[in-house]
Amino acid sequence: MNKVLIPAISVLFVNIIAGLVLSVYPLANMLYTSVTIIVNTLLVVMLFALGAERTHRLSLGMLFLIVGVVEFVSGLMAPSSVKDNWWIILFAIFTAVEVILCYLTIHYKKR
């Protein structure tokens, strides 16, 4: 689990510092990308903590990494306003799908 937490905390720390230091990196976008990092990390940690099978942890971990990178990059370009923000809607949809996959993986693990 440390193999997941340490890189995620490092990336989150760099993201927050960049958001606070760079004037071209709006605060709203820094918050979007930070939430993306936190949510995807928590989902992967949940797979480890609740005992998903190794193969499922690996495949879902890779899937969550790809989705997390897409969400992160799109969060950099997302509009800063909350109103009429399609990024938030897409983030909610991606997160809902990831949560459902986590639930199914943990629920149907071999006993």
N, C-alpha and C positions, 0 to 999 in steps of 0.2 A: 504494500500500500504506500510505502514511502517513495517508491518509484513513480507514483502518480502525484502525491502531494507536494513533494519538493519542487519539481519542475513547474507545477501549476502555481504554487505560491510565488516562485521566482518571476514567472511571466506576469502574474497579477501585480506584483510589486513594481516591475518595470513599466507596466501599463499605467499604473496610478501616477508614478513619477513623471512619465511622459505627458500625461494629461494635465498635471499641475504645472509643469515647466513650459511646455510648448504652447504658444498662443494660437497656432493653427489647428490645435487639437481641442475642439470644444468640450466643455464639461459633460454635456449630455452624451456625446459619443464615447467619452471615457467611461461613463457609467454603463452605457449599453455593452461595451466590450468587456467591462469588468463583470457584469452580470453573466455574460456568456461564459467567461472563464470559470466563474464560481459554479454555475449550474451544471456545466459539463463535468467538472471535477467531482461535484457531489454525486452525480449519477454513476460515474466510474467507481468512486469509493463505495457507493451503495452496492454495486455488483460484488466487490471484494468482501464487504462487511456481512452481507446477507448470504454469502456462500454460493454464488453462481458457479457453474462448472468452468473449468479452466478454458476450454475451447470457446465457450460463450463469452467469457470475460475478454478473451483476446479479440474475437470478432466484433463484439459490441464496442470494445474499447477503440478499435480502429475506426469503426463507423462513427462513434461519438467524436473522435479526433477530427475526422474529415468534416463532419457537420459543424463542429466547433470552429474550425478554421474558416469555413464559409460564413458562419455567423459573425465571427470576429472581423473579417475583411468587409463584409457588408455593413457591420456596425460602424466601421470607420467612415463609410460613405453615407450613412443614414442621415435623414434630416434631423436637425436639433430639436425641432418642436415635437411635442407629444401628440398634438392633434393632427389627424389625417396622416399618421405615420404607419406605412405598410410594413416597415421593418419590425415593429413591435408585434404586429399580427403574425408575420411569418415566424418570428422567434417563438411566439406562443404555440404555433402549430408544430414546429420542429421539436420543441420541448415536450409537448404532449405526446408526440410519436415516440420520442426517446423514453419517456416515462412508461408508456405502454409496453415497449420492448423490454425494459428493465423488469417490469412486473411479470410479464409472461416468462421471461428467462428464469426469474427466481421462483415463480409459482410452479413451473413445470420441470424443475431440476430433478435429476434422478435421486431417489432416496435410498 
